[in-house]
Amino acid sequence: MSQSDPSVPVVKPASSPDDTESFVPSPLTLKFWGVRGDIPTPGEQTIRYGGNTSCVTLETSKNLLIFDAGTGVRVLGKYLLSRMPVEAHLFLSHCQWDRIQGFPFFVPAFIPINRFYVYGSSAVNGDSMGQRLKEQMQPPNFPVPIDIMGSELNFRDIDPGEVLKLESMDIHTYCLNPINQTLGYRVHTQNHSVVYATDIEANTDELDPHLINLAKEADVLIYDTHTWTIDEQGAKGNPQPKDWNWKSGIEVAKKAGVKQLVMFHHDPGYTDDSLDRIERQIQAVFPQGKLAREGMEIAID
């Protein structure tokens, strides 16, 4: 292991998240492997949307990009075992646990013939992304240290605003939430753009003009549905789904002129039925909007 610091997209029906059958990607293929926020939520009330935490892939004929490594990345890893050797680029939005908790269970990272490039911003305390992934796998938190991973791991810290070049891709970055040093990503390639924007501190009264610019005329904007509410005692809780974040997402999508809005990172308190209601509300005011489900694919031609 080495370490160093515009047509409307076509949506395919969601398949089983454990489906490891091979598919040939279109020029750009998005797939959702984990769509939940905070903690995994297995159970009979989360079957249709899924319970794994955040992980999304963007694939071309030449490159595989992974966004966040929540528990959904374990399912992705199972699929990738049929395609080795694997080379992929993992872009982490930030290091809260629902974005990195699947990394120790990402089996391809333990296999020497594979190579991964891992990107993310430095933490507020100055720790690199590599340091934080390493700390997560130190005893007593985890029995196997990161050094056991036999693949080639290359870490790179990103400064917000930096533009990365990856063959024919330009990947623009922006800090969406300075408290968590959360990075948003805009991938531009083959005259198409996909934007991954999550953990946003935003509201419909004061939209961030830099976020709107990041999302400008994107084919797909992946945006955060998660919202905390505060009860009378001041404790965090979410007894009923609230509409603050998805409404801000619609406003960003409208002002940026995006072709399709996909909301994900669903609150762990949201059941399948409550998410159905939110999706109907979204589509009533923005027909190009939808909620992400595990296994859902979007082909961008």
N, C-alpha and C positions, 0 to 999 in steps of 0.2 A: 504494500500500500504506500502510495506517495501522497504527501500533503503539501500544498502550497497555498502560502497565504495567497360591376358591383352588383352581383345578384344576391337574392336572399338565400342564406344558407339552408341546406336541406337537412332536416332532422330525421334520424332513423329511430325507430322504436327502441325503448330501453330493453336491453337483454339482461340476463342474469349476471350480477357482478362477478360471479365465480366462473363465468364462461371463458375458457382459455382457447377457444377456437381461433385460428389465424384469420386475419382479414387483410385485404390489400388496401392501403390507405389511398384516398383521393388526394389531389394536390395538397389539401390541408384537412386533417381529421381531428376533431376534438373528441375526447372521451372522458366521462366523469366516473372516477373510481371510488370517490368518497365525497359526500355533499353535506355532511353534518358538521356543526360547530361544537366546540368545548369538549364533549366526551362522546364516545360511541354509544349508540342507542339501539341495541338489538331488541326485538320484541314484536309482538303481533300488531302493534299500532304503527310500526315504521317499516313495514314490509315493502310497500310500493315505492317509497322514496329512498329507502336505505338508511342504514345507521352508522356507516363508517365515516370517519372524519376526513378532512379535506385532502383531496388529491385529484388533479386534472392533468391529462396529457394532450399535447398538440404534436401531431406527427405529419411529416412530409415523407416523400420517397427516400430522403437522405438523412433526415434528422428526427430524433425523438426528444421532445422537451417535456419535462415533468414539473408541475407547479404544486409545491407543498408535498409533505411526506407524512400526512396523518395516517390513520389506520388503513385507509384505502390503498396506500402504496404497497401493503402486503399482498393485496389481491392483484395489483399490477405486477408485482414481482413474480407471482405464480404464473401469470400469463407469459411474462418475458422468458421464463425458463425454456419455452419452446422455440425461442428465437436467438439463442446464444450463438456467437458472442454478441454482447450488447454494449453499445456505447450510447450514453444519454447525458443530457444536461438537466440538472435539477435546480430549479429556481425556487428559493424559499422566501415567502413574503415576510416572515418574522419567526421568532423562535418560541412563541407560546406553544404549550404542549400539544394542542390539537393539530399543529402544523408539522411536528417532528416526531410524534410518539410512534409512528409506524416505521421509522428509519431502522431501528435495531432488528426489525422483522422482515427487512427487504432482502430476501434470499440472494438475488443476483449480486449484491454487493459483497457477498462472502466467497464468490467464485473468481479465481485468478484471471480467467480469460476476458473478464468484463472491465469496462472503463467508464467512470462517471465523473462529471464536472459539477461541482456543487457551488452555487452562488447565493449570496445573501448579504445584507448590510451588517455592519458591526453593531453590537448592542450599545445601549446608552452608557454602560459601564466600560465600554471599550473592548469587551470580549469579541473575538472573531466568531463567525458561524462555525468554523471547524472546532473551536474550543467548546462551544455549547453542545454540539453533537457528541463530542468526546465525553463531556461531563455527564450527559444523559446516560451513557453506557458504563459509567464507573460504579463499582460496588459502593454502597449496598443497593444502589438503584437498579442495577442490571448485572447479571452474572458474567457476561461476556464483554470484554473491552473492545473498543472500536479497532484496535490494532489487529484483532483476529480477522477482520474483514479482509479477504484476500484479493479483492479487486483493486484496480488502480483508482484511488480517490484523489481528486485534485480540487482544492478549495480556493475560492476567490471571493474576497470581500468587495462589495460594490458601494460606491458613493452615490447617494440619491442624485438623480439627474444625469448619471452616466449613460452613454449609449454603447451597447455591446455589439460587436460584429461577429456573426456566426455564419460563415459561408455567404449565402445569398440573403441572410436575415439581418435586419436591424432590430435590436431589442432596446427600447427606451425605458427608462426607469424614473419613478417619482415617489417621494416619501408621502404616503397617504395618512400616516398617523405618527407624529413625532414622539409620542409617549412610548410606543412600542417599536419605533423605527421600522414601521411596516412599509414595504416596497410594493408599488404597483408596477406591472409590466405591460408594455405594448409591443407585440411582435408584428413586424411588417415584413412580408415576403410575397413575391409573385403577385404584386398589386393587391394584396389582401392584408387586413390587419385584425388581430385578435387582442383584446385587452383583458387582463386579469387584475381586478381591483377588489380588495377585500379588507376587512377590519377598518372601515372608513369612519372617521368622525365627521359626519355630514348631516345636514338637514335641508328641507326644502326651502327654507327661508334664506339660507346663505350657502349656496353651492360653491365649491372650490373651482375657480376658473382654470387652474392647472389640471385638475382632474378632467374637466370638460375637454380641455385641449388634448389630454392623453387619449381620451376616448373618441376624438373627432372622426366621424365617418367610418368607424370600425365596423367590420362585418359582424363581429360578435363582441359584446361587452359582458363579461362575467362579473357579477356584482353581488354584494353581501346582503342577505336578508336578515341577519341576526340582530336582535334588539334586546337590551336589558330593560326591565321596568323596575321601579323602586316602590316597595310597599310602604305602609304607614310607619313602620319601624326603621325604615332606611336600609333594609336588607335587600340584596339582589334577589329577584325572583321573576318568574314569567308565567303567571297563572293563565293569561289569555294572550293569544298572538296580537302583536301591535303592528301598526302599519308605517312607522316612521322610516325605516330603512328602505323598504321596497318603494315607497313613494319618492324618496330622494333618488333612488335608482332610475325610476321612470323619468324624473326631471332631467337627470344627467343625460340619459339616453336621448331624450327629445332635443335638448339643447346641443348635444354633440352630433345629432343626426346619425345614430348607429342603426344598422339594419336589423339587428336582433339583440335582445336583452335576455340574459339567462341568469336567474337569481339562484344562489347556492349558499352554503355555510348555514344551513337551517338550524334554528334554535333546538336544543335537545328536548325542549318541552313541546315542540310542534308534532302532532300526530299526522298521519297520512290525511285524515279528514280535514284537519285545520289547514294543512298545506294546500289541499284541493280548493278550499274556500279562498285562500290568499291568491292562488293562481287565477281563479275566476275574476277576482277583483282587479288583478293586474291586467288581464286581457280585456276587461271591459273598458279600460282607459288607454291601453297600449297593446294592441293586438299582436305586436311582434315580441311581446314578453312572455316568458315561461319560467317554470321552476325546474331546476336540475334534478334528475333522478340517477341513482347509481346504475351504470351500464349504458346510459344514454350517449349516443354518438351524434355529432353534427359534422356533416361533410360540407366543406366550403370549396366550391368550384369556381 
